[in-house]
Amino acid sequence: MSNELFSLAGRRAVVTGGGRGLGKAIAAGLAEAGATVVIVSRTASDVEAAARELGANVHPLSLDVASGPSSVLVDAMEKAAGGTIDIVVHAAGVQHREPAEDFDAEAWERVLRINLTAPFQLSQEVGRRQLAAGRTGSHIFIGSLTSLLSVPDVAAYTASKSGVYGLVRNLSTEWSGRGIRVNGIGPGYFRTALTEKVFADEQRYQKMLDRIPMGRFGNPEELAGAAVFLASDASSYITGQLLMVDGGWTAA
């Protein structure tokens, strides 16, 4: 197999939540594979610092992907990318931990809006433009262990990430025959700002570690290969799938 199948040269990508954590690592991988990458975050300092670190092919864009309307957001992304978008990676996400019986209604709405509704609306607009122009595309949603199973105290997150897997299947069914592939990546436990509270709990930390067949947590950089694969021609016959990158958690 030629390494050219993994090349993203000449393609433009958007990575939401690209200023730090998993999104930043994915953006780095796409850029290294040759793509022009726009990293998006509400926090200007995060994306600007990340863009400086990741190099000339990476461009910062500070905006809230949950603020809409999607047409305005995609216009800004295309301007930052210097042209139409080929690849979109939905890595922005939030968490709220609370027992189900006490789960705050506003927190529920916020998690679902940012983790599920905003990614759909962004892919809807990017996909609409790709379809109208007869262009191919790759849309990659970031799921979770909770796309397939449940953990305590994160009802809204579980609902949103289960919904993400549903979107992957549905959009793939509607679009893959017209040249747009839609897939997901399901990270296991990686140490990021989103999971820091869990890692700070020594008892929970050890319980999680004991659950992972590989015997260790993931490094954010280990998601880059999966993203490049799903964005590239190397995965040209793969669509509607959720690729778990979890050290074997969901297989055990």
C-alpha positions as CSV (number, residue, x, y, z in Angstrom):
1,M,0.0,0.0,0.0
2,S,1.4,3.4,-1.0
3,N,1.9,6.0,1.7
4,E,0.2,8.4,-0.7
5,L,-3.2,6.9,0.4
6,F,-2.6,8.6,3.8
7,S,-1.6,11.9,2.4
8,L,-3.9,14.9,3.0
9,A,-2.0,17.3,0.8
10,G,-4.2,19.9,-0.9
11,R,-7.1,19.3,1.5
12,R,-8.6,21.7,4.0
13,A,-9.7,20.6,7.4
14,V,-11.6,22.1,10.4
15,V,-11.0,20.8,13.9
16,T,-13.4,22.1,16.5
17,G,-12.0,22.1,20.0
18,G,-8.6,22.2,18.4
19,G,-6.9,24.6,20.9
20,R,-6.0,21.9,23.4
21,G,-6.3,18.3,24.4
22,L,-7.5,15.7,21.9
23,G,-8.5,18.2,19.3
24,K,-5.1,19.8,19.3
25,A,-3.4,16.4,18.9
26,I,-5.7,15.5,16.0
27,A,-5.0,18.9,14.3
28,A,-1.3,18.2,14.6
29,G,-1.7,14.8,12.9
30,L,-3.8,16.2,10.0
31,A,-1.3,19.0,9.4
32,E,1.6,16.6,9.5
33,A,-0.2,14.6,6.8
34,G,-0.3,17.7,4.6
35,A,-3.7,19.3,5.3
36,T,-4.3,22.9,5.8
37,V,-6.0,22.9,9.2
38,V,-8.3,25.5,10.9
39,I,-8.5,25.0,14.7
40,V,-11.6,26.4,16.3
41,S,-12.2,27.3,19.9
42,R,-14.1,29.9,21.9
43,T,-10.9,30.8,23.7
44,A,-8.7,32.9,21.4
45,S,-5.6,32.4,23.5
46,D,-5.8,28.6,23.2
47,V,-6.1,28.4,19.4
48,E,-3.5,31.2,18.8
49,A,-1.0,29.4,21.0
50,A,-1.7,26.1,19.5
51,A,-1.4,27.4,15.9
52,R,2.0,29.0,16.7
53,E,3.1,25.6,18.1
54,L,1.8,23.5,15.3
55,G,3.2,25.4,12.4
56,A,2.3,27.3,9.2
57,N,-0.4,24.9,8.0
58,V,-2.5,25.5,11.1
59,H,-4.7,28.6,11.4
60,P,-6.5,29.8,14.5
61,L,-10.2,30.8,14.5
62,S,-11.9,32.0,17.7
63,L,-15.7,31.4,17.7
64,D,-18.4,29.4,19.5
65,V,-19.5,26.5,17.3
66,A,-22.7,26.4,19.3
67,S,-23.6,30.0,18.7
68,G,-24.9,29.6,15.1
69,P,-26.1,30.3,12.5
70,S,-24.1,27.5,10.8
71,S,-23.8,29.4,7.5
72,V,-21.9,32.2,9.2
73,L,-19.7,29.8,11.0
74,V,-18.7,27.9,7.9
75,D,-18.1,31.1,6.0
76,A,-15.6,32.1,8.7
77,M,-14.0,28.7,8.6
78,E,-13.6,28.7,4.8
79,K,-12.1,32.2,4.9
80,A,-9.5,31.0,7.5
81,A,-8.8,27.9,5.5
82,G,-8.4,29.7,2.2
83,G,-11.2,27.8,0.5
84,T,-13.8,25.1,0.8
85,I,-13.7,22.5,3.6
86,D,-12.9,18.9,2.8
87,I,-12.6,17.4,6.3
88,V,-14.4,18.3,9.5
89,V,-13.5,16.9,12.9
90,H,-15.9,17.5,15.8
91,A,-13.7,17.5,18.8
92,A,-15.3,20.3,20.9
93,G,-17.1,19.0,23.9
94,V,-18.1,19.6,27.5
95,Q,-18.9,17.5,30.5
96,H,-21.1,17.8,33.6
97,R,-21.0,15.3,36.5
98,E,-24.0,14.8,38.8
99,P,-26.1,11.9,39.9
100,A,-29.0,11.3,37.5
101,E,-31.7,12.1,40.1
102,D,-30.1,15.5,40.7
103,F,-29.0,16.4,37.2
104,D,-29.4,20.1,36.5
105,A,-31.7,20.9,33.6
106,E,-29.6,23.8,32.3
107,A,-26.5,21.6,32.4
108,W,-28.3,18.9,30.5
109,E,-29.3,21.3,27.8
110,R,-25.8,22.8,27.5
111,V,-24.1,19.4,27.2
112,L,-26.5,18.2,24.5
113,R,-26.3,21.5,22.6
114,I,-22.5,21.6,22.5
115,N,-21.8,17.8,22.1
116,L,-24.6,16.8,19.8
117,T,-26.6,19.6,18.3
118,A,-23.7,21.9,17.3
119,P,-21.7,19.1,15.6
120,F,-24.8,18.1,13.6
121,Q,-25.6,21.6,12.5
122,L,-21.9,22.2,11.5
123,S,-21.8,19.0,9.5
124,Q,-25.2,19.8,8.0
125,E,-23.9,23.1,6.6
126,V,-20.5,21.7,5.4
127,G,-22.2,18.7,3.9
128,R,-24.8,20.8,2.2
129,R,-22.1,22.8,0.5
130,Q,-20.1,19.7,-0.5
131,L,-23.2,18.0,-1.9
132,A,-24.2,21.1,-3.9
133,A,-20.7,21.4,-5.4
134,G,-20.4,17.6,-6.1
135,R,-17.4,17.4,-3.9
136,T,-16.3,14.5,-1.7
137,G,-15.7,14.9,2.0
138,S,-14.9,13.2,5.3
139,H,-16.7,14.1,8.5
140,I,-15.3,12.7,11.8
141,F,-17.3,12.9,15.0
142,I,-15.6,12.3,18.3
143,G,-17.6,9.8,20.4
144,S,-16.7,8.2,23.6
145,L,-16.8,5.0,25.6
146,T,-20.2,6.2,26.5
147,S,-21.3,5.9,22.9
148,L,-21.4,2.2,23.6
149,L,-21.7,1.8,27.4
150,S,-22.5,3.8,30.5
151,V,-20.6,5.2,33.5
152,P,-22.1,6.8,36.6
153,D,-23.0,10.5,37.0
154,V,-22.7,11.6,33.3
155,A,-26.3,11.1,32.0
156,A,-26.2,14.0,29.6
157,Y,-22.7,13.2,28.3
158,T,-23.8,9.5,27.7
159,A,-26.9,10.7,25.9
160,S,-24.9,13.1,23.7
161,K,-22.2,10.6,22.8
162,S,-24.8,7.9,22.1
163,G,-26.5,10.4,19.8
164,V,-23.2,11.1,18.1
165,Y,-22.9,7.5,17.1
166,G,-26.4,7.6,15.8
167,L,-25.6,10.7,13.7
168,V,-22.5,8.9,12.3
169,R,-24.7,6.0,11.1
170,N,-27.5,8.2,9.8
171,L,-25.4,10.8,8.0
172,S,-23.4,8.0,6.4
173,T,-26.5,6.3,5.2
174,E,-27.8,9.5,3.6
175,W,-24.5,10.9,2.2
176,S,-22.0,8.1,1.5
177,G,-23.6,7.3,-1.9
178,R,-22.9,10.9,-2.9
179,G,-19.2,11.0,-1.9
180,I,-19.3,12.1,1.7
181,R,-18.0,9.6,4.3
182,V,-19.0,10.0,7.9
183,N,-17.2,8.1,10.7
184,G,-16.5,8.5,14.4
185,I,-13.6,7.9,16.8
186,G,-14.4,6.6,20.3
187,P,-11.6,7.6,22.7
188,G,-11.1,5.7,25.9
189,Y,-9.6,7.6,28.9
190,F,-7.0,10.2,27.9
191,R,-5.8,12.8,30.4
192,T,-7.2,16.1,29.3
193,A,-8.9,19.1,31.0
194,L,-12.2,17.4,30.4
195,T,-11.2,14.3,32.4
196,E,-8.9,15.9,35.1
197,K,-11.5,15.5,37.8
198,V,-11.7,11.8,37.3
199,F,-7.9,11.4,37.2
200,A,-7.6,13.4,40.5
201,D,-9.7,10.8,42.3
202,E,-7.1,8.1,43.2
203,Q,-9.7,5.4,43.8
204,R,-11.4,6.0,40.5
205,Y,-8.1,6.4,38.7
206,Q,-7.0,2.9,39.8
207,K,-10.3,1.4,39.1
208,M,-10.2,2.7,35.5
209,L,-6.6,1.6,35.0
210,D,-7.5,-1.9,36.1
211,R,-10.3,-2.0,33.5
212,I,-8.0,-1.3,30.5
213,P,-6.4,-4.5,29.0
214,M,-3.4,-2.5,27.8
215,G,-2.7,-1.4,31.4
216,R,-2.3,2.3,30.7
217,F,-4.2,5.4,29.7
218,G,-4.0,6.9,26.2
219,N,-1.8,9.8,25.1
220,P,-3.7,12.4,23.0
221,E,-1.2,11.9,20.2
222,E,-2.4,8.4,19.8
223,L,-5.7,9.6,18.3
224,A,-3.9,11.3,15.4
225,G,-3.4,8.2,13.4
226,A,-7.0,7.2,13.6
227,A,-8.1,10.7,12.4
228,V,-5.6,10.8,9.5
229,F,-6.7,7.3,8.5
230,L,-10.4,8.2,8.5
231,A,-9.8,11.5,6.7
232,S,-7.7,10.0,4.0
233,D,-8.1,7.8,0.9
234,A,-6.7,4.9,3.0
235,S,-10.2,4.5,4.4
236,S,-12.1,5.1,1.2
237,Y,-14.5,2.2,1.7
238,I,-15.1,2.9,5.4
239,T,-18.2,4.8,6.5
240,G,-20.7,4.8,9.3
241,Q,-18.2,3.3,11.7
242,L,-17.1,4.2,15.2
243,L,-13.4,3.4,15.6
244,M,-12.7,2.8,19.3
245,V,-9.3,4.0,20.5
246,D,-9.5,2.8,24.1
247,G,-6.7,0.4,24.9
248,G,-9.1,-2.5,24.6
249,W,-11.7,-1.3,27.1
250,T,-14.8,-2.0,25.1
251,A,-13.5,-5.4,23.8
252,A,-12.9,-6.8,27.3
